[in-house]
Amino acid sequence: LYRGIGAPMVAYGLINAVAFTTHTEVTRFLRGDLGPSGTPVLHDPYLIGLAGGAAAGLMSSFVRGPAERVKTVQQVAESSCGTGKVPEKYRGTIRTAATLAREHGLLKGWFTGTGATVAREIPQCAVYFLTYDSIRRASQKAAGPGYETAGIVLAGGSAGV
């Protein structure tokens, strides 16, 4: 029932760290907050949100892809061997990841299927972060900067629905 859940659970914190850091840095760059000139690359906050989110989706896919590859291999290992039992080499997240790297090489073993993950994550994160940024801005405008934390919580929860 829960086979393969370890890899995504272990990776989820890193996936979010990569996504939110990428989003923050790309939006800062596009707004002109980075660098000495301070010249914005884009002025439209919606385009900035979409671009920052798309970049977040791209970068986080390189953590999410291998986690999903390990999860998927663990989930199908039982049915693919035909015995009804999971082969020893696929019992556990670390063992499965090591087996994939050893038998297929690191790139092919861990990153097979990452192209599909990228194709899914770029639009998903673009829409998520656009929604997140829009709700956060609207909350700050309506409630004022004193309620910034509440606006962030509302935006994060609403964007993930």
Buried (B, 14 or more C-beta within 10 A) or exposed (E): EEBBEBBBEBBEEEBEEBBBEBBBBBBBBBBBEBEEEEEEEBEEBEEBBBBBBBBBBBBBBBBBBBBBBBBBBBBEBBEEEEEEEBEEBBBBBEBBBBBBBEEEEEEEBBBBBBEEBBEBBBEBBBBBBBBBBBBBBEBBEEEEEEBEEEBBEBBBEBBEE
